[in-house]
């Protein structure tokens, strides 16, 4: 398995969404590749920190602006 493949599926790996065989391939690669291993560790740590952040509701005006922009883009007016 190559580093680029690891990067593409790292999120699924960390979330436990891959087969055991695929996970074994990734673990084997990480045993040999310190860059991917370090990247995976940093990715996991970042996710843990993000999960600890307080969630806040955006102001209604922001929600309305975002929805309006999506609708306009969908209608072809976002150009």
N, C-alpha and C positions, 0 to 999 in steps of 0.2 A: 504494500500500500504506500502511496506517495503522500507527501505533505499536503499537496493541494486537495487531495481527496479527504484528508482528515479535516481540513478547514471547512470544507463544504458540509460535512455531516457532524461536526463537533457538537452543535446545539442538540441534535437528536441523540447523540451519545450521552451527553451530560444529563439530558432529560429521561434517559432510560428507554428510548423509543426504538432502539435497534435490536436485531436478533443477537443471541448470545454468540453466534459465529462471527458476526460483524464486529461485535464488541471485543472479542478475542483478537481479531486482526488489528484493531485499533490499539489495544493494550500492548500487543507485540511490537507494533511500530513505535509506540511511545517509550518502550523499554530501550530502544536503540536510538531514538531521536530526542535529544534534550530540548531542542527548540519547540517541537510540538508538545512535549510533556509540560514545559514551562508555560506555553500558551494556554493549554488546557487548564492548568492550575490557576492562572490569572483569570481565565474566563469563568471558572467556577466561583472564585472569590468575588468577582464583579457581580455575578448573579446573586450571591448571598447578600452582598451589600445592598443591591437594588431591592431585594425582597424586604429588607429592614426599613426602607424609606417610608415615611408617612405619605399616605395617599391623600391627595386633595382634589376636590372637584373644581374644574375650571369654571370661571364666571360664565353665566348664561350667554353674555354677548360674544364671548370667544367661541362657545359651542355653536352658536348661530352663524357666526362668520365662517367657521370651518365647514359646516354643513352647506352653506350657500356656495362656497368655493367648489366643493365636490359636485354639487348639482350643476353648477355652471360648466365645470370641466366636462362632466358627463354629457351635457347638452352641446358641447363643442364651442362654448363661449370663453373658455379659459385661455385662448391664444392671445 
